[in-house]
């Protein structure tokens, strides 16, 4: 794939995740009342915290895939998404059993934001940088771009 196509694909991938997160989190801005303010505050923090945590996990997953043969994005997703998905499902079930309906959206947003950050770090950002991407296949190791001032110490 040509470099400009990779960059365009990565940009579209990132834009799609931004649209999904905006669509999912936008209704939280229109709530009122003290309880709703608390939930809005929590929603804000889990949205951005989830994206940051997912992005860090996605960079680690990409390095993990590039580190050995037989690893792929699909396998990394299974390793990185099953534990948070199980935690989110248990949290949602616990909240439903306790009769709490408000925080359910916060838990779902946290998981969705984590997934978005992980997926963007693994695929969209490297594509925007012109690097290769494969969902089921192996990824070649990134070539070093030269020493920076930080590498000299």
Order of alpha helices (4+ residues) and beta strands (2+ residues): alpha-alpha-alpha-alpha-alpha
